[in-house]
Structure formats: C-alpha cells, structure tokens
Amino acid sequence: MEGETKTSPARMFAPKIIGIYGLPGAGKSTLLSKLQPLLGHDRFRCIEGAAWIDAVQDGGMSAFHTLDDATKTEWRESAITSFRTSCQHSSKHGILAGHYMFWKEDEKAGEEVWTKADGETYTHILYLDTDAATVQTQCAEDVSTGRRQRAVSSLEHLEKWKRNEREKLREVCYKNGIIFGTIKPDEENDVVALIEDFVEHNEADNTTRVLQQLENFSPLTSSKADTILVFDCDKTLAAVDVGEMFCKRLDGYDGALTKIFRSMGYSHKAFYQAMLLLQEACPSDKVATLYDELARSITIQPQILHLLRQAAEKENVGVVFVTCGIGRVWQKVVEREGLLDSVAVVGSGRLSQGIVVSPEVKRRVVEYLQEEHQARVWAFGDSPVDLPMLKQADHAVVVVCDETIRSKTMEKALGTAIARDGLQARQLLLPVFTTPRLSPDLLPAISSEELRVQILSPTKLKILHATDEPFTKLLAGPTRDSSMAGAALRRAHRRVGEYVARVMLPRITGLEEYEVESVQGIKTKIHRIRDESKTTVVSIMRGGDPMALGVGDVLSSAMYVHAKEADQLKAAEVVGQSTVLLCDFVINEGETMVKFVKRVRELNATARIVMMAGVVQAGVVREDSHLSKGVRGLGDVSLVALRLSENKYKGKGKTDTGARLFNTTDLEKV
C-alpha cells in the first residue's frame, strides 16, 4: 500500500546473543575457535569481547586501557550493543567471550565489569567451569610463551574467584531473564548441541512435541476414553517435591530451584532454566541411579492410588501425569505400581528429552484432550503452577496436603482465581484431617469416595416427561398461546410447576411419611416429597420463577432461592441439602442448566439434582447432546419436564418468555 515501507528480513531477525564467560585462562578463546566451524560461519558469529572492542572502537584496546572506569563502562556498553546490531543485520546469532569480574589476589573483592547493556542484550550465558589447576597452568603458559600478559594466581584464589563469579553471574542472569548454564572444557560437541537447542527451542514447537507424546497413549488411540484424569505430580500425587529432593542430594544445589522461580516467575523460560540447572547439577552417567533412588522414596497417596487402580480397570477412563518436574522419576513410580498401560507421563527433566512442561503446557494438555478427543477432563493440582489447567478442566480438584510442605502462595492465587476468573473447584484433603486451603464456602470439600463415584460410576441422565399425557395438553395450551402474557401467563406456568412437582417429581425422589393430627383429633400418617425440608428450589431468573413458585407450593418446607447465573448460588443454599431442584421453564440447548448442575455439584458432592422444566427441546435429551454429556459423571442428575418439543424456536426480544411473563415486551429490542 502507498506510504507503507516493508521491514527488511535482516531487521526482523532476532538473534540469540550467547556469552561465554569464565576466568582468564579458562579456555574461552580456544573454545570459540572450535565452535565457529562446528556451528557454521553462515549462522553464527563467534568472537572475543576484547577483539570486538578492538575492531569497532576508535583506538581499539590500546586506547581502552587508558580510560577511566566510567568511560570503560560506556565503551563496553557501546560494544555489546553494536555486536547485537551487527548480528541482527547479518541474520546471524552471536557468541561473545567476556568477563564478569577481574580480581587481583591482593584485593579483598573483585571488580565487576558487567553492564546494564549486557543484561539487556544477552539471551544466554554459558560459564566455562574449568578447574583451578588447569586455569593456573594455562595462565603460566600464556606468560611464558608471551601470548598474553596474565597474573598467575594461587589455586585458593582462583577457586574463590570462580565460585564467586559463577554464582553472582547466575544471580544476575536470573534477574535479567537470561538463561544461564555451566559447561566443561574439551566438550565442544556437547556445547554445540546446547547452543543449537538455545537457538531452535520455542514454546510453540515445544507444545507440539508434548501433545505428540500423548498421541501414543493407548487409551486415546483406542478412542474409548471419554474421561481423562490429569494429575500434577509433586505435592499432588505424593507429599513430596522431586525437584527439591533431587537438589538436596547434590552439594551446593539445595534451594537452587527456588531462586529461579523467585526471579523469573513461573514462565516457560523459568522452567527451561530449571531443566538446564538440573542437567548441570548431575552428570548424565549418574542421573539414572539418582532417579532410581528418588522413585523408591516416593509413596503415592493411598486414596489416589486406589482411584488410579480402579481407573485402570475402566476402558473409558485414561490417566495422564503432567509435571513441570522430573518426568522420568514419576515414570519409574508408574512402572513400580504396575500402571504403565493406563497412565501416560509427560514431564520435564533434561534438555535431551526435548520438552519443557510449564503452566501453559499443562493447560494445553487439558485443552487438547477436550477438543481433539472430546474427553471430559478432571484436573488435580496443588499450586499456582496448576491453576491454568484447573481453570481449563471440566472438573477441578485442588489436592491439599500437609501444611508444612504445601505451596505457601496457593491460598492467595486460588482466591483470586475463584473471585476474578470464576474458577469452580473442590478441595480434596489428604489426609482428611488436613487444614483446608480455603473456607468450604469458597472451595467446597470432596472426599476420595465421592470422587471415585463421580468419576468411575457416571450415570446417564435420567429423563421423565409427560408429553403424551392428556392433562399435559390442557396445561401446555395456555403457555403456548401468544395472546397470553403477564399475570395470566404466570399463573399458567405456576400450574405447570405444581403439576410437575406433585405428579412427576415423586417418581424421582420418592415419598416419605410424616405424622399429623387429623380433624378427628387422632394421629395419622400422610406423605410428602422425600427430604422436603432438606431440599432447595432454585428459581433460574427470570423465566423460571413462576414455574418455580408452583414447585415451591408443593414443597412448602423447602428452601427457595433465586439465581440468574450459576455462580450466584451460595454454599449456604446448597451445602447439606439432600435435593436441589433447578427450575427453568424452557430448556433449548441446556448450556445454562449444565452450568447450574456443575455449580451445585461443586458445592455439594452427593445431593440429588433434578432439572425441572415446562418444555424441553427434544434434541436435548439425546445421549450426545450438550446437556447429556455436560452432566454425565456428575452423580445423581435427572431431568423432569412437562413435555418435549421438536420445535427449535428460541424466543428473542418481544417473544422472549421472560418478557411475556412480566409484561416487559415494550422494553425489549425487536
């Protein structure tokens, strides 16, 4: 288009700028010379920081050494910025050898030469962790051969310098969102593989690889699984954190993961960094032994293990463990428990495994199971990391373990998710005497037995209607007459509610006897709806209110509440009740009813739920309908309707049922 200019491909290129850091004499220059041909001149530019300053600054390094500290900092910042620009223009990734600090042996502390521009430019930094004796030898050789003028320090000072520099550099990288890792000399092939991963890794491809792993999961490939249980692992399946256990068994790494997440949050980059740290902490030849040791120390919560074993016997139920932690350890636990054929494990661990599991990846796993496999997903988690998948799932369960080990930030995050994002979840206390995360009013409790029944024994929707009954034709007539409105129409709806409650509801709930005194002054027994005094009649506003009033006329001792939206139902209105009656005169697709049923079930795991309507669109009662599938597995749920209708017409504006009931048609849009 006229006036527009296209951005050149070079300017669109976002290079990775990778720093190679280490003590003077650690072998950075030698490593760079090996990396350049291995990585390719067409894709990478490898150069020492001093050489770059010498090439781009007037006077080069000779002039640089004459400058005061403030001006040296300006030159360093100018150099790193120009290096990034050069890489961008040439569409190459950059590898630059540099220094974090210089430290003379007779000084108490080192001189840090890291700049603000370094923090803004580097995407990754690799620290060349050469042992002090080798550094000392190489410095001495440089001096003796005249290659470089270096101070030859004692082994004690070199060790102190390296340890101090490495950990300060790690900290500053975390703070600036820079991926940090350590490497060893003479392992250039491993370094090349690491750098290639830095360049190629991205969130989208990572998610694709995760979902591809699930495609090989037999319950999914057989197309039999309509219910999938997705479990977080650490502090959910068992009261342990494998990542923390891993680090505690290695010198110098206790608490290392906490430092990452404190600086980087729970981002994809943070979990990539955590994988790199775990890989650094334990060499590949020792990791398998450590994984075995960790797996042997893990005991799955007995209640959850019982559920997993029963789920394994169901063809229509699959289980996925998805962990941001070490997946291979949990795989070993699954193998030990004999659940290999019924449980898929998706987890992080080492970069060579090719995937990183983050909170967003967990959410995408749930979404994928829902959309691609049409599964009803139950998600189980314990911490803020699990909230995205809990919000995505059809049913969310917060597993609450002992206070001494559980997440300290979950209460606030969970409260926000409920209040702001509309999360509807339940809490499973393991063991049962554990202190709840939140008040049952906000986060209703569910027992492991209630979970088992709802998940493994899903009942089909029970449907009762009187479409072909002669009395139905008499009751339905006035409700279908377009000339009827206002009080007359409300009376017609109320009569329908009374009929459905008096004639049809007892077939669902049954009756109970109670004793009264007759007009003759003698005790006699009469009948009412079973558990009437422990029943809640919910009037779904506003079209359901007249019918609900008719239902309430029959159940005189029942609680009567109004709700326009499902989340308006309060725990006090549902908790402890035996029966909840959801009243709306018209059910077209069932979306509203599904929301109300789920809300009731979150507040009360065992109550009988009865949806009551005057007219229901016939397609709604099919097994593959939104309503039937939406309430499946939610326990005792029934639908009672005066009649079914093949008519798919849905009133709008002046023909809206609520508008006609309350004479507000003149206020409605046509």
C-alpha positions in Angstrom: 0.0 0.0 0.0 1.1 3.6 -0.7 3.0 5.1 2.2 4.0 1.8 3.7 7.5 0.5 4.0 8.4 -3.1 4.5 10.8 -4.1 7.2 13.8 -5.9 5.7 14.3 -9.5 6.7 17.6 -8.6 8.4 15.8 -6.1 10.7 13.2 -8.7 11.5 15.8 -11.2 12.6 16.0 -11.6 16.4 19.5 -13.1 17.1 20.4 -15.1 20.1 23.3 -13.5 21.8 25.2 -16.1 23.8 28.0 -15.1 26.2 30.9 -17.5 27.0 32.2 -16.4 30.4 34.9 -17.8 32.7 38.2 -16.9 34.4 41.1 -15.5 32.4 42.9 -18.6 31.2 39.9 -20.9 31.4 40.0 -21.6 27.7 37.3 -19.3 26.3 39.4 -18.4 23.2 40.2 -22.0 22.4 36.5 -23.0 22.8 35.4 -20.2 20.4 37.9 -21.3 17.8 36.4 -24.8 17.9 32.8 -23.6 18.0 32.9 -21.4 14.9 33.5 -24.2 12.3 31.2 -26.6 14.1 28.3 -24.1 14.2 29.0 -22.6 10.8 30.1 -19.2 9.6 26.8 -18.6 7.8 24.7 -18.9 11.0 26.9 -17.8 13.9 29.5 -15.1 14.6 32.0 -16.1 17.4 34.4 -13.5 18.7 36.1 -12.4 21.9 34.7 -9.3 23.6 38.2 -7.7 23.6 38.6 -8.4 19.9 35.2 -6.8 19.1 36.1 -3.7 21.1 39.4 -3.5 19.3 37.6 -3.8 15.9 34.7 -1.3 16.5 36.1 1.4 18.9 38.5 4.1 17.8 41.9 3.3 19.1 40.9 -0.3 20.0 42.0 -2.0 23.1 45.2 0.1 23.4 43.0 3.2 23.9 40.6 1.3 26.1 43.2 0.5 28.7 44.0 4.3 29.2 40.4 5.2 30.0 38.8 5.8 33.4 36.3 3.3 34.8 33.2 5.3 33.8 34.4 5.6 30.2 35.4 2.0 30.0 31.8 1.1 31.0 30.5 3.3 28.2 32.8 1.6 25.7 31.7 -1.9 26.9 28.0 -0.9 26.6 28.5 0.5 23.2 30.4 -2.6 22.1 27.8 -5.1 23.2 25.0 -3.1 21.7 26.8 -2.8 18.4 27.5 -6.5 18.4 23.8 -7.3 18.7 23.0 -4.8 15.9 25.7 -6.4 13.7 24.2 -9.9 14.3 20.8 -8.6 13.6 21.8 -7.0 10.3 23.7 -10.1 9.2 21.0 -12.5 10.3 23.5 -14.4 12.5 23.4 -15.5 16.1 26.3 -14.1 18.2 28.7 -15.8 20.6 30.8 -13.5 22.6 33.5 -14.3 25.1 33.5 -12.0 28.1 34.3 -11.4 31.7 32.1 -10.7 34.7 34.8 -9.6 37.1 38.5 -9.2 37.5 40.1 -10.0 40.8 43.7 -9.4 41.8 44.8 -11.7 44.6 45.9 -8.9 46.9 42.4 -7.3 46.7 39.5 -8.1 49.1 36.9 -8.2 46.4 36.8 -8.4 42.6 36.0 -5.6 40.2 32.7 -6.3 38.5 32.6 -5.2 34.8 29.0 -6.3 34.0 27.0 -3.5 32.5 23.3 -2.7 32.1 23.6 -3.2 28.4 24.9 -6.8 29.0 21.7 -7.5 30.9 19.6 -6.1 28.1 21.5 -7.9 25.3 22.4 -11.4 26.3 19.8 -14.1 25.8 22.0 -16.9 27.2 25.3 -17.2 29.1 27.5 -20.3 29.5 30.1 -20.3 32.2 33.2 -22.3 31.3 33.8 -24.1 34.6 37.5 -25.1 34.2 39.2 -26.4 37.3 41.6 -24.0 39.1 44.7 -26.1 38.4 44.1 -26.1 34.7 43.5 -22.3 34.8 46.7 -21.8 36.7 48.7 -23.9 34.2 47.3 -22.2 31.2 47.9 -18.7 32.6 51.5 -19.7 33.3 51.9 -21.0 29.7 50.5 -17.8 28.3 53.0 -15.7 30.2 56.0 -18.0 29.4 55.2 -18.1 25.7 54.4 -14.4 25.5 50.9 -15.0 24.2 49.3 -12.9 26.9 50.2 -11.0 30.0 48.3 -12.6 32.8 48.6 -12.7 36.6 49.3 -16.2 37.8 47.2 -16.6 41.0 47.2 -19.2 43.7 44.8 -22.2 43.4 42.9 -21.0 46.5 42.3 -17.5 45.0 41.3 -19.0 41.6 38.7 -21.3 43.3 37.3 -18.4 45.3 37.2 -16.2 42.2 35.5 -18.8 40.1 32.9 -19.7 42.7 32.1 -16.1 43.5 31.9 -15.1 39.8 29.9 -18.1 38.7 27.2 -17.6 41.4 27.0 -13.8 41.0 26.7 -14.3 37.3 24.0 -16.9 37.8 22.1 -14.5 40.0 22.3 -11.5 37.6 21.2 -13.7 34.7 18.1 -14.9 36.6 17.3 -11.3 37.5 17.6 -10.2 33.9 15.8 -13.2 32.4 18.9 -14.6 30.8 19.3 -18.4 30.5 22.4 -19.5 32.4 24.3 -22.7 32.3 27.8 -24.1 33.0 30.0 -26.1 30.6 33.2 -28.0 30.8 36.3 -27.6 28.6 37.0 -30.1 25.8 33.3 -30.9 25.4 32.7 -28.7 22.4 30.2 -31.2 20.8 28.0 -31.0 23.9 28.3 -27.2 23.9 27.3 -27.2 20.2 24.2 -29.3 21.0 23.3 -26.9 23.8 23.7 -23.8 21.7 21.6 -25.4 18.9 18.9 -26.0 21.4 19.1 -22.4 22.6 18.6 -21.3 19.0 15.9 -23.7 17.9 13.8 -24.1 21.1 10.5 -22.2 21.2 7.2 -22.5 23.1 5.0 -23.4 20.1 7.2 -26.3 18.9 7.7 -27.4 22.5 3.9 -27.7 23.0 3.5 -29.6 19.7 6.1 -32.2 20.9 4.3 -32.6 24.2 0.9 -33.2 22.5 2.6 -35.6 20.1 3.7 -37.7 23.1 0.1 -38.1 24.1 -0.9 -39.5 20.6 0.9 -42.7 21.5 -1.1 -43.1 24.7 -3.2 -46.3 24.1 -6.4 -45.1 25.9 -6.5 -42.2 23.5 -5.5 -44.1 20.3 -8.2 -46.7 21.0 -10.8 -43.8 21.0 -12.5 -45.5 24.1 -11.6 -42.9 26.7 -14.3 -40.3 27.3 -12.9 -39.4 30.7 -9.3 -38.4 31.4 -7.8 -37.7 34.8 -4.9 -35.2 34.5 -2.7 -35.1 37.6 0.1 -32.8 38.6 2.7 -34.9 40.4 4.8 -33.2 43.0 2.7 -32.5 46.2 -0.4 -33.8 44.5 0.2 -37.5 43.9 2.5 -37.6 46.8 3.5 -35.3 49.6 7.0 -34.7 48.1 8.7 -32.3 45.6 11.0 -34.4 43.4 12.9 -31.4 42.1 13.7 -30.2 45.6 14.7 -33.8 46.7 17.0 -34.0 43.6 18.8 -30.8 44.5 19.1 -31.6 48.2 21.1 -34.8 47.2 23.7 -32.7 45.4 26.3 -30.4 47.0 25.6 -26.7 46.5 22.2 -27.0 44.9 19.8 -27.1 47.8 17.2 -24.3 47.2 18.6 -23.6 43.7 15.2 -24.1 42.0 13.5 -21.6 44.4 16.0 -18.9 43.3 15.0 -19.4 39.6 11.2 -19.1 40.2 11.6 -16.2 42.6 13.4 -14.2 39.9 11.7 -15.5 36.7 8.3 -16.4 38.0 6.5 -19.5 36.6 7.3 -18.6 32.9 8.3 -21.0 30.2 11.8 -19.6 30.3 12.0 -20.3 34.1 11.1 -24.0 33.6 13.6 -24.2 30.7 16.2 -22.7 33.1 15.3 -25.2 35.8 15.9 -28.1 33.4 19.3 -26.7 32.5 20.1 -26.4 36.2 19.1 -30.0 36.9 21.2 -31.1 34.0 24.2 -29.1 35.3 23.7 -30.5 38.8 24.1 -34.2 38.0 26.2 -35.6 35.1 24.4 -38.0 32.7 26.4 -41.0 33.9 25.0 -40.6 37.4 21.5 -39.4 36.8 19.8 -42.8 36.3 21.0 -44.0 39.7 19.7 -40.9 41.4 16.3 -41.2 39.6 16.0 -44.8 40.9 16.8 -43.7 44.4 14.2 -40.9 44.2 11.5 -43.2 42.8 12.0 -45.7 45.6 11.4 -43.0 48.2 8.0 -41.9 46.7 4.7 -43.2 48.0 1.6 -42.2 46.1 -1.2 -41.0 48.4 -3.3 -44.2 49.2 -6.6 -42.6 48.3 -5.2 -41.5 44.9 -3.5 -44.9 44.3 -6.8 -46.6 44.9 -8.5 -44.3 42.4 -5.8 -45.0 39.8 -6.0 -48.7 40.2 -9.8 -48.6 39.7 -9.4 -46.3 36.8 -7.0 -48.8 35.1 -9.9 -51.3 35.0 -12.2 -48.9 33.1 -11.8 -48.9 29.3 -13.3 -45.4 29.1 -11.0 -43.8 31.6 -7.4 -42.7 31.0 -4.9 -41.1 33.3 -2.2 -38.5 32.4 0.5 -37.4 34.8 1.8 -34.0 33.7 4.7 -32.5 35.7 6.9 -29.5 35.5 9.4 -31.6 37.4 11.3 -34.7 36.6 9.0 -36.9 34.5 11.4 -39.9 34.4 11.2 -40.3 38.2 7.4 -40.5 38.0 7.6 -42.9 35.1 9.5 -45.2 37.3 6.9 -44.9 40.0 4.2 -45.7 37.5 6.2 -48.8 36.4 6.6 -49.9 40.0 2.9 -49.6 40.7 2.0 -51.7 37.6 0.1 -48.8 35.9 2.3 -48.5 32.8 -0.6 -49.4 30.4 -3.1 -47.0 31.9 -1.0 -43.9 32.9 0.8 -41.6 30.5 3.6 -39.5 32.0 4.5 -36.1 30.5 7.4 -34.3 32.3 10.5 -32.3 32.1 13.9 -33.4 33.3 16.8 -32.9 30.9 17.1 -30.9 27.7 17.9 -34.1 25.8 14.3 -35.2 26.4 13.2 -32.4 24.2 10.3 -31.0 26.1 9.7 -28.4 28.8 6.5 -28.5 30.9 5.2 -25.1 32.0 1.8 -24.0 33.4 0.7 -23.1 29.9 1.7 -26.5 28.6 -0.4 -28.1 31.3 -3.4 -26.1 30.2 -2.8 -27.0 26.6 -2.7 -30.7 27.5 -6.2 -30.4 29.1 -7.5 -28.4 26.2 -6.1 -30.9 23.7 -7.8 -33.8 25.4 -11.1 -31.9 25.5 -11.0 -30.7 21.9 -9.2 -33.4 20.0 -10.5 -36.4 21.9 -13.8 -35.0 23.2 -12.9 -36.1 26.7 -14.3 -35.0 30.0 -11.2 -33.9 31.9 -10.7 -34.0 35.7 -7.6 -32.0 36.7 -5.9 -32.4 40.0 -3.3 -29.9 41.2 -1.9 -28.2 44.3 -0.1 -25.0 43.5 -0.3 -21.8 41.4 1.5 -23.6 38.6 -1.6 -25.8 38.2 -4.2 -23.1 38.1 -4.2 -22.7 34.3 -5.1 -26.4 33.8 -7.6 -26.3 36.7 -9.4 -23.4 35.1 -9.4 -25.2 31.7 -10.6 -28.6 33.0 -14.3 -29.7 33.1 -13.8 -30.6 36.8 -11.1 -29.1 39.0 -9.8 -30.6 42.2 -7.3 -28.9 44.5 -5.3 -31.5 46.4 -4.5 -30.2 49.9 -1.5 -31.9 51.6 0.3 -31.2 54.9 0.8 -27.5 55.7 4.5 -28.0 56.3 5.3 -28.8 52.6 2.5 -27.3 50.5 2.8 -24.2 48.4 2.8 -21.0 50.6 1.4 -18.8 47.8 -1.6 -21.0 46.7 -4.2 -19.5 49.0 -3.9 -16.1 47.6 -3.6 -17.2 44.0 -6.5 -19.6 44.4 -8.7 -17.0 46.0 -8.0 -14.7 43.1 -8.8 -17.4 40.5 -12.1 -18.0 42.2 -13.1 -14.4 42.6 -11.7 -12.9 39.4 -11.6 -15.8 36.9 -14.6 -17.7 38.0 -12.7 -20.9 38.9 -15.1 -23.5 40.2 -13.2 -26.2 42.1 -13.3 -28.5 45.1 -10.6 -29.4 47.6 -9.5 -33.0 48.4 -7.9 -33.1 51.9 -5.1 -35.7 52.1 -5.2 -36.9 54.8 -8.8 -35.9 55.8 -7.7 -34.0 58.9 -5.5 -31.7 56.9 -6.3 -28.0 57.3 -8.3 -26.8 54.2 -6.8 -24.4 51.8 -9.9 -22.1 51.8 -13.2 -22.0 53.6 -15.7 -24.6 52.3 -17.9 -21.7 51.2 -15.3 -20.7 48.6 -13.8 -24.1 48.0 -16.1 -27.0 48.8 -14.6 -30.2 50.0 -15.0 -33.6 48.3 -14.0 -36.9 49.7 -12.0 -39.5 47.8 -15.0 -41.8 47.8 -17.2 -39.1 46.3 -14.6 -38.6 43.7 -14.5 -42.3 42.9 -18.2 -42.5 42.4 -18.5 -39.4 40.3 -15.5 -40.4 38.1 -15.9 -44.1 37.8 -19.6 -44.6 38.0 -21.1 -41.9 35.8 -24.8 -42.4 35.4 -26.7 -41.5 32.3 -29.1 -38.6 32.6 -32.5 -39.8 33.9 -35.3 -38.3 31.9 -39.0 -38.2 32.8 -41.6 -36.3 30.7 -45.4 -36.4 30.2 -45.6 -35.2 26.6 -48.3 -37.6 25.5 -50.5 -37.4 28.7 -53.9 -35.8 28.2 -53.5 -33.5 31.2 -50.3 -32.2 29.6 -52.2 -30.9 26.7 -54.5 -28.9 29.0 -51.7 -27.4 31.0 -49.5 -26.6 28.0 -52.2 -24.9 25.9 -52.2 -21.5 27.8 -48.4 -21.4 27.8 -48.3 -21.6 24.0 -51.0 -19.0 23.4 -49.3 -15.8 22.1 -52.2 -13.8 23.4 -51.3 -14.8 27.0 -49.0 -12.6 28.9 -48.4 -11.1 32.4 -50.3 -12.5 35.3 -52.4 -14.9 33.3 -49.2 -16.5 31.8 -47.5 -16.5 35.1 -50.5 -18.5 36.6 -50.2 -21.0 33.7 -46.5 -21.5 34.4 -47.2 -21.8 38.1 -49.8 -24.6 37.4 -47.2 -26.4 35.3 -44.7 -26.2 38.2 -47.2 -27.5 40.7 -48.2 -30.4 38.4 -44.6 -31.4 37.6 -43.7 -31.3 41.4 -46.8 -33.1 42.6 -47.2 -35.8 39.9 -43.8 -36.4 38.4 -41.2 -35.4 41.0 -42.1 -38.2 43.4 -41.1 -40.8 40.8 -37.6 -39.4 41.1 -37.3 -38.6 44.7 -39.8 -40.9 46.3 -42.1 -40.0 49.2 -41.7 -40.0 53.0 -44.3 -40.4 55.7 -44.9 -37.9 58.5 -47.4 -37.8 61.3 -50.1 -35.2 61.7 -53.3 -34.8 63.7 -56.5 -35.4 61.8 -59.7 -33.3 62.1 -60.9 -36.2 64.4 -58.1 -35.4 66.8 -56.2 -38.7 66.1 -52.6 -39.2 64.9 -52.4 -40.2 61.2 -49.6 -40.5 58.7 -49.6 -38.6 55.4 -46.9 -38.2 52.7 -44.7 -35.5 51.2 -41.7 -35.4 48.9 -38.7 -37.2 50.4 -36.3 -35.0 52.3 -38.6 -32.0 51.6 -37.1 -30.0 54.5 -33.6 -30.6 53.1 -34.5 -29.5 49.5 -33.5 -26.3 47.8 -35.8 -25.0 45.0 -33.7 -22.8 42.7 -35.6 -20.3 40.6 -33.5 -19.6 37.5 -34.3 -16.0 36.8 -36.3 -14.7 35.3 -38.2 -17.1 33.1 -38.1 -19.9 35.6 -39.6 -18.0 38.6 -43.4 -18.6 38.1 -42.8 -22.3 37.5 -40.5 -22.5 40.5 -43.2 -20.9 42.6 -45.5 -23.7 41.6 -42.9 -26.2 42.7 -42.5 -24.4 45.9 -46.3 -24.5 46.5 -45.9 -28.3 46.7 -42.7 -28.4 48.8 -43.8 -25.9 51.4 -40.8 -26.6 53.8 -38.1 -26.4 51.1 -35.7 -23.6 50.8 -36.5 -21.2 47.9 -33.7 -19.2 46.3 -33.2 -17.0 43.2 -30.2 -17.1 40.8 -29.7 -15.6 37.4 -26.2 -17.0 36.9 -24.8 -20.3 38.3 -22.1 -18.7 40.3 -24.7 -16.7 42.3 -25.6 -20.0 44.1 -24.1 -19.8 47.6 -22.7 -22.6 49.6 -25.2 -22.0 52.4 -28.1 -22.6 49.9 -26.7 -26.0 48.8 -24.3 -27.5 51.3 -26.0 -30.1 53.5 -29.1 -30.4 51.3 -30.3 -33.8 50.0 -32.0 -32.5 46.9 -31.6 -29.4 44.7 -34.4 -28.6 42.1 -33.3 -26.4 39.3 -36.3 -24.7 37.7 -36.4 -23.0 34.3 -39.5 -23.2 32.1 -37.7 -23.6 28.8 -34.6 -25.6 28.0 -33.4 -25.1 24.4 -29.8 -26.4 24.4 -29.1 -26.9 28.1 -26.0 -24.7 28.4 -27.4 -22.8 31.4 -28.5 -26.0 33.1 -25.1 -27.6 32.7 -23.5 -24.6 34.5 -26.0 -24.8 37.3 -25.6 -28.5 37.7 -21.8 -28.1 37.9 -22.1 -25.4 40.4 -24.3 -27.4 42.6 -22.0 -30.4 42.4 -19.0 -28.3 43.3 -20.8 -27.2 46.5 -22.4 -30.5 47.3 -20.9 -33.7 46.0 -23.8 -36.0 46.9 -27.1 -34.1 46.6 -29.7 -35.4 44.2 -30.1 -32.8 41.4 -33.3 -32.5 39.4 -33.7 -30.2 36.5 -37.3 -29.1 36.1 -38.8 -27.5 33.0 -42.1 -26.9 31.3 -40.8 -27.6 27.8 -37.6 -29.1 26.6 -36.3 -29.2 23.0 -36.3 -32.9 22.0 -32.7 -32.9 20.9 -31.5 -32.0 24.3 -32.4 -35.5 25.7 -30.2 -37.4 23.2 -27.1 -39.0 24.7 -24.8 -36.9 22.5 -26.4 -33.6 23.4 -24.6 -30.8 25.2 -26.8 -31.3 28.2 -26.4 -35.1 28.4 -22.7 -35.0 28.0 -22.3 -32.0 30.3 -23.9 -33.6 33.3 -22.6 -37.1 32.7 -20.4 -38.2 35.6 -21.9 -35.6 38.0 -23.7 -38.2 40.1 -27.5 -38.3 40.6 -28.9 -35.9 38.0 -32.4 -36.1 36.5 -34.5 -34.1 34.1 -38.2 -33.8 34.7 -40.3 -31.9 32.0 -43.9 -31.5 31.3 -43.3 -32.0 27.6 -40.7 -32.4 24.8 -40.9 -30.3 21.7 -39.4 -30.8 18.2 -39.7 -27.1 17.7 -36.2 -25.5 17.9 -37.6 -22.0 18.0 -36.0 -19.7 20.6 -37.8 -16.6 21.7 -36.0 -13.3 21.4 -36.9 -9.7 22.2 -40.7 -9.4 22.3 -41.1 -13.2 22.1 -38.8 -13.9 25.0 -40.6 -15.9 27.7 -39.4 -13.7 30.5 -40.6 -10.6 28.7 -44.1 -12.1 28.1 -44.3 -13.3 31.7 -43.6 -9.9 33.2 -45.1 -7.6 30.5 -41.8 -6.1 29.6 -42.1 -6.7 25.8 -42.2 -3.0 25.1 -38.7 -2.7 26.7 -37.2 -5.4 24.5 -35.5 -5.0 21.2 -37.3 -6.4 18.3 
